[in-house]
Amino acid sequence: MTKSMIYTRTGDKGTTSLVGGRRVSKVHRRIESYGTIDELNSFIGLLMTSLEEQQDLDFLAFIQHKLFTIGSYLATDQTTTELHIESKVTPESITRIEEEIDRIDATLPKMNNFVLPGGCRSASLAHVCRTVCRRAERRIYSLAEESEVEDAVLIFINRLSDYLFVLARKECLKNNGKEIIWDYTCI
């Protein structure tokens, strides 16, 4: 088997291929949506380098695989190409993320104020991931205005941002002992 070329020159004119071969502009809503998922996956990889608990690392590895699945789903124009079963988001995946949110949230104090991003490196990185996740969600909803997007994909991404928020809170409290509370009098 010969090694494939990293560069193909096929994107030099501002287009790229979807799964199935159809070429679209590199600024197409579909490309924006799965490109933002790819960015989120990269930031989650960075976040993982700051975490210590194996349970968090294992769960985020699951998330990275699911995000790759979602990227594949979003890269497939189902009007021209059949979706591979591997590209589906299952109800079990959504349940798994909800259970992880509940597990972490049960260890956190009740929120009485808005929390600002920061406090420690791992919490800050989780907040960056959360905001990129929210942008990915907006990009996917934009795509859904012109193409069908399964509810499970949108629900999973919405839950993921919630998970990243509780993970940030947990990391801040674990590493810093307190969260940064928004003080409206500072404005």
C-alpha positions as CSV (number, residue, x, y, z in Angstrom):
1,M,0.0,0.0,0.0
2,T,1.4,3.4,-0.9
3,K,1.4,6.3,1.4
4,S,-1.3,8.9,0.5
5,M,-0.3,12.5,-0.1
6,I,-1.1,15.0,2.6
7,Y,-1.8,17.7,0.0
8,T,-4.0,17.1,-2.9
9,R,-4.3,20.5,-4.5
10,T,-8.1,19.9,-4.9
11,G,-9.0,22.6,-2.4
12,D,-6.8,25.4,-3.9
13,K,-9.8,27.1,-5.5
14,G,-11.9,27.4,-2.3
15,T,-13.9,24.2,-2.6
16,T,-13.8,20.9,-0.7
17,S,-15.4,17.5,-0.9
18,L,-18.2,16.2,1.3
19,V,-18.6,12.5,2.1
20,G,-19.7,11.1,-1.3
21,G,-17.6,13.4,-3.4
22,R,-19.8,16.4,-3.9
23,R,-17.8,19.6,-3.9
24,V,-18.9,22.7,-2.0
25,S,-17.5,26.0,-1.0
26,K,-15.2,26.0,2.0
27,V,-17.5,28.5,3.6
28,H,-20.7,26.4,3.1
29,R,-22.8,26.0,6.2
30,R,-22.1,22.2,6.2
31,I,-18.3,22.9,6.3
32,E,-18.7,25.5,9.0
33,S,-20.7,23.1,11.1
34,Y,-18.3,20.2,11.0
35,G,-15.2,22.4,11.0
36,T,-16.4,23.9,14.3
37,I,-16.9,20.3,15.6
38,D,-13.3,19.6,14.6
39,E,-12.1,22.7,16.4
40,L,-14.1,21.7,19.5
41,N,-12.5,18.2,19.4
42,S,-9.1,19.8,19.3
43,F,-9.8,22.0,22.3
44,I,-11.1,19.0,24.2
45,G,-7.8,17.2,23.5
46,L,-6.0,20.3,25.0
47,L,-8.4,20.2,28.0
48,M,-7.5,16.6,28.6
49,T,-3.9,17.5,29.0
50,S,-4.9,19.5,32.1
51,L,-7.1,16.9,33.8
52,E,-6.0,14.3,36.4
53,E,-9.0,12.2,37.1
54,Q,-9.1,9.0,35.0
55,Q,-12.9,9.0,34.9
56,D,-12.9,12.5,33.3
57,L,-10.3,11.5,30.8
58,D,-12.2,8.3,29.9
59,F,-15.4,10.2,29.4
60,L,-13.7,12.9,27.3
61,A,-12.2,10.2,25.1
62,F,-15.8,8.9,24.5
63,I,-16.8,12.5,23.7
64,Q,-13.9,12.9,21.2
65,H,-15.1,9.7,19.4
66,K,-18.7,11.0,19.4
67,L,-17.6,14.3,18.0
68,F,-15.8,12.6,15.2
69,T,-19.0,10.7,14.5
70,I,-20.9,14.0,14.4
71,G,-18.4,15.4,12.1
72,S,-18.9,12.5,9.7
73,Y,-22.6,12.9,10.0
74,L,-22.4,16.6,9.2
75,A,-20.0,16.0,6.3
76,T,-22.5,13.7,4.6
77,D,-25.1,15.4,2.4
78,Q,-27.8,12.8,2.8
79,T,-29.7,14.0,-0.3
80,T,-26.9,12.5,-2.4
81,T,-25.1,10.0,-0.1
82,E,-26.4,7.3,2.2
83,L,-25.3,7.9,5.8
84,H,-23.1,5.2,7.3
85,I,-24.5,3.7,10.5
86,E,-21.3,4.7,12.3
87,S,-22.3,8.3,11.8
88,K,-25.4,8.2,13.9
89,V,-25.8,9.6,17.4
90,T,-27.8,7.2,19.5
91,P,-30.2,7.9,22.4
92,E,-27.7,5.9,24.6
93,S,-25.0,8.5,23.9
94,I,-27.3,11.3,25.0
95,T,-28.2,9.3,28.2
96,R,-24.5,8.7,28.9
97,I,-23.7,12.4,28.8
98,E,-26.7,13.3,30.9
99,E,-25.6,10.7,33.5
100,E,-22.2,12.2,33.6
101,I,-23.6,15.7,34.1
102,D,-25.7,14.5,37.0
103,R,-22.7,12.7,38.5
104,I,-20.6,15.8,38.6
105,D,-23.4,18.2,39.4
106,A,-24.2,16.1,42.5
107,T,-20.8,17.0,43.9
108,L,-21.1,20.8,43.3
109,P,-22.6,23.4,45.5
110,K,-25.8,25.1,44.4
111,M,-25.3,28.0,42.1
112,N,-26.7,31.3,43.4
113,N,-24.9,33.6,41.0
114,F,-23.5,33.7,37.5
115,V,-20.0,32.2,37.2
116,L,-17.3,33.8,35.2
117,P,-14.9,31.6,33.1
118,G,-11.5,31.1,34.8
119,G,-10.2,30.2,38.2
120,C,-7.6,27.7,37.1
121,R,-6.2,26.4,33.9
122,S,-8.4,23.3,33.6
123,A,-11.6,25.2,34.4
124,S,-10.6,27.9,31.9
125,L,-10.0,25.3,29.2
126,A,-13.3,23.7,29.9
127,H,-15.0,27.1,29.5
128,V,-13.2,27.6,26.2
129,C,-14.5,24.2,25.1
130,R,-18.0,25.1,26.3
131,T,-18.1,28.3,24.2
132,V,-16.7,26.6,21.1
133,C,-19.4,23.9,21.7
134,R,-22.1,26.6,21.8
135,R,-20.7,28.1,18.5
136,A,-20.8,24.6,17.0
137,E,-24.4,24.3,18.1
138,R,-25.3,27.6,16.4
139,R,-23.5,26.5,13.2
140,I,-25.4,23.2,13.2
141,Y,-28.7,25.1,13.7
142,S,-27.7,27.3,10.7
143,L,-27.2,24.2,8.6
144,A,-30.6,22.8,9.8
145,E,-32.2,25.9,8.2
146,E,-31.4,24.5,4.8
147,S,-30.8,20.7,5.4
148,E,-32.3,18.1,7.7
149,V,-30.3,17.5,10.9
150,E,-31.4,14.8,13.3
151,D,-32.6,16.0,16.7
152,A,-30.1,13.6,18.4
153,V,-27.2,15.5,17.0
154,L,-28.5,18.9,18.3
155,I,-29.4,17.4,21.7
156,F,-26.0,15.8,22.1
157,I,-24.2,19.1,21.3
158,N,-26.5,21.0,23.7
159,R,-25.9,18.5,26.5
160,L,-22.1,18.6,25.8
161,S,-22.0,22.3,26.6
162,D,-23.8,21.7,29.8
163,Y,-21.3,18.9,30.7
164,L,-18.4,21.2,30.0
165,F,-19.9,23.8,32.3
166,V,-20.2,21.5,35.2
167,L,-16.7,20.1,34.5
168,A,-15.4,23.7,34.6
169,R,-17.1,24.3,37.9
170,K,-15.7,21.0,39.4
171,E,-12.2,21.8,38.2
172,C,-12.3,25.3,39.6
173,L,-13.5,24.2,43.0
174,K,-11.0,21.3,43.1
175,N,-8.0,23.4,42.1
176,N,-8.8,26.9,43.4
177,G,-11.4,26.2,46.1
178,K,-13.8,28.9,44.8
179,E,-15.5,30.1,41.7
180,I,-15.3,33.6,40.2
181,I,-18.7,35.1,40.7
182,W,-20.0,37.9,38.5
183,D,-20.1,41.1,40.3
184,Y,-22.5,43.5,38.6
185,T,-21.1,46.4,40.7
186,C,-17.8,46.2,38.7
187,I,-19.3,47.7,35.7
